[in-house]
Amino acid sequence: MSRLPIDSDGITSTYLTDYNEDSGIGHLETIQSGRINGKIVDEFRSDSASRNQFAQGRLAARIPITVYNSWRKEWRSNHSDKWEWTTWLTMRLNSNDYAYLRNQKL
């Protein structure tokens, strides 16, 4: 069976794959477009401009799931013996290469 499109919002598309009519079981595949980074940055600007200065928490970063998954895989294979996940993730977000994911008005 080929991929059957189920839903798409222009950034994320969901497909039904490997559907078995006898058992009624299939797999869902979700694909995110590379255009998501621009949308995340735009949402950050909006969130930062209207943030509550007296709130207890702050939105520090928004990481696309594709980037998160690749970072997690890299950490497991190369860095899990040296760093805890939260420490390594913080180091990544503090890197200049990923500054666009951070909220600039914290």
Residue pairs with C-beta under 8 A, 6 or more apart in sequence:
1 17
1 18
1 19
2 17
3 15
3 16
3 17
3 29
4 15
4 16
4 17
4 19
5 13
5 14
5 15
6 14
6 15
6 16
6 28
7 13
7 14
8 14
10 33
10 35
11 32
11 33
11 35
11 36
11 39
12 30
12 31
12 32
12 33
12 36
13 30
13 31
13 33
14 28
14 29
14 30
14 31
15 28
15 29
15 30
15 31
16 26
16 27
16 28
16 29
17 26
17 27
17 28
17 29
18 26
18 27
19 25
19 26
19 27
20 26
32 64
32 65
32 66
36 64
36 66
37 64
37 100
40 62
40 64
40 101
41 100
43 62
44 59
44 62
44 103
44 104
47 59
47 103
48 103
48 104
48 105
49 105
51 58
51 59
51 105
58 103
58 106
59 103
60 93
60 102
60 103
60 106
61 93
61 101
61 102
61 103
62 101
62 103
63 71
63 93
63 101
67 101
71 88
71 89
71 92
72 85
75 83
75 85
75 88
75 89
79 88
83 91
92 98
93 101
93 102
